[in-house]
Amino acid sequence: MMHVDVTESINNPIRLVIGWSMIDPTSLPPGSIILAYWFGGAFLMAAKRLSEYDEIVA
């Protein structure tokens, strides 16, 4: 289940880079920020799926 969230959350860092390039087209955000944003999104997606699962079971 978690691996699906990690691959689906790749949209988060892509959107971050697009937004960053709108502000400063000459640079990219640091890799650590991109990675943290990606895994933060994966965590939130997993938490959402867990809450939906708990709701279905109840």
C-alpha positions as CSV (number, residue, x, y, z in Angstrom):
1,M,0.0,0.0,0.0
2,M,2.8,2.5,0.9
3,H,4.6,2.0,-2.4
4,V,1.6,3.1,-4.3
5,D,1.4,6.3,-2.3
6,V,5.1,7.0,-2.9
7,T,4.7,6.7,-6.7
8,E,1.4,8.6,-6.8
9,S,2.9,11.4,-4.7
10,I,5.5,12.2,-7.4
11,N,3.1,14.9,-8.5
12,N,4.1,16.9,-5.4
13,P,7.7,17.6,-6.2
14,I,6.9,18.1,-9.9
15,R,4.5,20.9,-8.9
16,L,7.1,22.3,-6.5
17,V,9.7,22.5,-9.3
18,I,7.1,24.1,-11.7
19,G,6.2,26.7,-9.0
20,W,9.8,27.3,-8.2
21,S,10.6,27.9,-11.8
22,M,7.9,30.5,-12.1
23,I,9.5,32.5,-9.3
24,D,13.2,31.8,-10.3
25,P,13.7,30.2,-13.7
26,T,17.5,30.2,-13.3
27,S,17.7,27.7,-10.5
28,L,16.1,24.5,-9.0
29,P,15.1,23.9,-5.4
30,P,17.6,21.9,-3.3
31,G,17.3,18.2,-3.6
32,S,16.6,17.8,0.1
33,I,13.5,20.0,-0.2
34,I,12.3,18.1,-3.2
35,L,12.8,14.8,-1.4
36,A,11.2,16.0,1.8
37,Y,8.2,17.4,-0.1
38,W,7.8,14.1,-1.9
39,F,7.9,12.0,1.2
40,G,5.7,14.5,3.1
41,G,3.1,14.1,0.3
42,A,3.4,10.3,0.5
43,F,2.8,10.4,4.3
44,L,-0.3,12.5,3.9
45,M,-1.7,10.3,1.2
46,A,-1.1,7.2,3.3
47,A,-2.7,8.8,6.3
48,K,-5.7,9.7,4.2
49,R,-6.0,6.2,2.9
50,L,-5.8,4.8,6.4
51,S,-8.6,7.1,7.6
52,E,-10.7,6.0,4.6
53,Y,-10.0,2.4,5.4
54,D,-11.0,2.9,9.1
55,E,-14.2,4.6,8.0
56,I,-15.1,1.7,5.6
57,V,-14.4,-0.9,8.3
58,A,-16.5,0.9,10.9
